[in-house]
Amino acid sequence: MNVQAAAAPRALIPAPLLILTAAVLWGLLGILGKQAQAAGIAPLEVAFWRAALAGGLYALHAAVIRAPLPRGRDLLVTAAFGVAGVSVFYGSYQLAVRAGGASLASVLLYTAPAFVALIGWAAWRERLGRREALAIGGTLGGIGLISLGGGQGVTVSPAALGLGLTAGFTYSLYYIYGRAFFDRYAPPALLAVALPVGAACLLPFVTFSAKTTPAWGSLIALSFFSTYLAYLAYSAGLRRLNATRASVIASLEPVVAAGLAALLFAERPAPLALLGAALVIGAALLLSLQPAEKHPPVE
């Protein structure tokens, strides 16, 4: 299959619309996960099927475009990323949805850029300037307001905050890993390794349950639309749109998640929590809008 020919139809779609599509699909992550959990599937089983099904799609994609898989040390690093960036990330996110609600989990995910700044400072002595300090302070202040705010259908507990922040931290590893590998390998080839490794590491903690047709529908939608297709839309849009504009559009993700959570599950954060969410998202934008930075490539 010719890769350029395959990309041609996507070029007919405006790049901002592709980024917006990705943001909406990522905004469905908590909604679809909560639906699957409501159908009787445990959070870690939801995370397992997301990694396993999407991993199979990425493997097929990599095979079709004949993208070489990482080897040697790169393979080991990618497998390690699969443990932290897939097993822990996917698992903690679904557990955060159960503990605190879809809207809270989505907002806490946007602490990732602050974690990136801190990791860069601790690991590589990257300078923490005024912008970074302001963003980290805004993130911490936002978390504090969220913890005090609560709201209808939103459970703000130590478990919900801890799991949400764990998801945000492990999501930040996509920045770190992507910086080293996404220019050297086709991302589908990397994810064709990382996601199956992540699924395999989740497997010992999964108790499988009988599933209804709607439950399978939620799992498949979570894997295909909110994981595989969302990445394809975002990466296609990013090729024709600068990272700054892409980050602004993609920041609609938690807004979509909160709106749908309010509509479908009656989750309504209190005004103080909404102010905290605005601070977290604003801090993420402040860091993401730097010309040298890019939004995480995939959730």
Sequence and secondary structure as in RCSB ss.txt:
>XXXX:A:sequence
MNVQAAAAPRALIPAPLLILTAAVLWGLLGILGKQAQAAGIAPLEVAFWRAALAGGLYALHAAVIRAPLPRGRDL
LVTAAFGVAGVSVFYGSYQLAVRAGGASLASVLLYTAPAFVALIGWAAWRERLGRREALAIGGTLGGIGLISLGG
GQGVTVSPAALGLGLTAGFTYSLYYIYGRAFFDRYAPPALLAVALPVGAACLLPFVTFSAKTTPAWGSLIALSFF
STYLAYLAYSAGLRRLNATRASVIASLEPVVAAGLAALLFAERPAPLALLGAALVIGAALLLSLQPAEKHPPVE
>XXXX:A:secstr
  HHHHHHHHHTS HHHHHHHHHHHHHTHHHHHHHHHHTT  HHHHHHHHHHHHHHHHHHHHHHTT     HHHH
HHHHHHIIIIIIIHHHHHHHHHHHH HHHHHHHHTTHHHHHHHHHHHHH     HHHHHHHHHHHHHHHHHHHH 
EET    HHHHHHHHHHHHHHHHHHHHHHHHTTTS HHHHHHHHHHHHHHHHGGG       HHHHHHHHHHHII
IIIIHHHHHHHHHTTS HHHHHHHHTTHHHHHHHHHHHHH  EE HHHHHHHHHHHHHHHHHHTSTT    S  
